[in-house]
Amino acid sequence: MERKAAMQVTLELPEDLARLLGENAAGLSKVALESLALEGIRAGKISVAQARRLLGVSSRYEMDGFLKAHGLMLPATLSDIEHDGETALRLKNP
């Protein structure tokens, strides 16, 4: 897969608040990316697949768990449910 160019973003936060949000710079970066992904999905600016890419989440089911843990439940269409059922049957009976 071809790696696309990345943009680096810098945030200035009061130190006391930054410590509350993340124990270190890596933790704070993760919190910021997760928040950006969640808000992007809520606002309809990015898809769940794009948010997965942003967060480096490999599976759709892991992403579903992430969204659920953050209170973001996406509407499922009948087609989505049928597809999930077919996938489950294929996995059960290889």
C-alpha positions, 0 to 999 in steps of 0.5 A, spaced: 500 500 500 502 506 498 503 511 503 500 518 502 503 524 505 502 526 512 501 533 515 504 534 522 499 538 527 501 542 533 497 544 539 498 548 544 495 546 551 496 549 558 500 543 561 496 542 567 490 540 562 495 536 557 497 532 563 489 530 565 488 528 557 495 524 556 500 521 561 505 523 556 506 526 549 504 519 545 498 518 550 496 525 548 497 525 541 493 518 541 487 522 545 487 527 540 487 523 534 481 519 537 478 525 538 479 528 531 476 521 528 470 521 532 468 528 531 470 527 523 465 521 523 460 524 527 460 530 523 460 526 516 466 529 514 470 522 514 468 515 513 469 509 518 474 506 513 478 513 513 477 513 521 480 506 521 486 508 517 487 515 521 487 511 527 491 505 524 485 500 526 486 493 522 479 490 523 472 493 522 470 489 528 475 493 532 473 499 530 466 498 531 468 496 539 472 503 539 466 507 536 461 503 541 466 504 547 466 512 545 458 512 545 458 513 537 453 508 534 452 508 527 445 506 523 446 499 520 442 498 514 438 492 512 444 490 507 449 491 512 446 486 517 445 481 511 452 482 509 454 481 516 450 474 517 453 472 511 460 473 513 458 469 520 456 463 516 462 463 512 466 463 518 462 458 521 462 453 515 469 454 512 
